[in-house]
């Protein structure tokens, strides 16, 4: 099922540019999870949309497991939610490899 809550993070003016442009965004993330410099979607916004999605999925699929598939930044940020750590630390977490499955328990 396609879920808009798992869409890639919006990188504002950096959309469509080289991934090397993201390092500045991640540097700012580490200082302020609410920043929206250059129109970038904030870490807080990503966390909240994933929180809402997972809460709704848990209501719909009570006592079942489900698999979330998304792009790297969304998954890195989601890990902070599940591990109950500040969103500013998302780039300090172990990077998810392509097609890696990682078990995350409810926050």
N, C-alpha and C positions, 0 to 999 in steps of 0.2 A: 504494500500500500504506500503510495506517495504521501508524504507528510510535509506540509510547508514548514512545520516547526523544525525540521532537520535541514532546511536549505542552507547552502553555504553562507558564511558570514559575508555581509556586504562591506567591501573595502573602499567605498566612496571613490574619491578621485584616483585611487590606485587600481580600480577595476580594469581588467584587461591588460595591465602592465606586467612586467616581469615579476616573478616571485621575489626577487631581490628587494623590491619596494616594500615588502611586508615587514622587513626587519625594523624599520622605523615605527610602524604600528605596534609591533610586539614590544619595542622598547617603551613606548608610551603606555601600553597595557600594564607593564610591570610597575608603573608609578601610579596609575589611576584607571581602575576598571570601568569607570564611567565616561572616559574621554570619547569624543566623537570628532577628533581632529580630521580635517579634510573629508568629512562626511562618513567616516568609518562607523560601522555599527559597533556599539560598545559591548564589552565583555558582559556587563550586567544584562543587556538586552538579549544576548545569546543565551545566557544562563536562564533567564526568565521564560523564554519561549520553549526551551528544552524542558524546564521544570513543568510547565503547563502541559506539554505533550505527554510526558511520562506519567504525570498525575492522571490524565484522561485515559491513557492506555491501561494503567493499573486498575482503574474503575471498570473498564470494558473487558479486560482479560484477567480478572481476579484469580490469584493463585497460579498464574501461568508465567512462563518466561517469554520474553520477546527480544528480538534482535534489532538494534538500531544501526543503520548504515548511513554514513554522512561523510563529508569532507573533513580533512584533518583539523582545521581550526575549531570547528564546531565540536568535534569529538574531544579535543584537548581541553576546551573550555568546559565541556560536559563532565569530564573527569573531576574537575574541581568541585562541581556541584555534588556529585556522588560521594566524593571523599571528604566533603565538608571543609574545604580549604579555600582561602581567598582566591577570587578569580584572577587577581594580578599574578598569581603563580602558575598559570596554565602552561607557559613555555618552559617551566622548570621540571615539569613532569616527564616521565619516560615517553618518548615519541611513539606514536602508533605507526606501525609499518603498514604498507599497502596490504589490504585484505586480512589484517590481523584481527582476531576475535579476542576481546578482553571482557571478562566477566566483571560487571559492576553491580553492586548491591545498592538497594534503595538508600538514599541519604538519610 
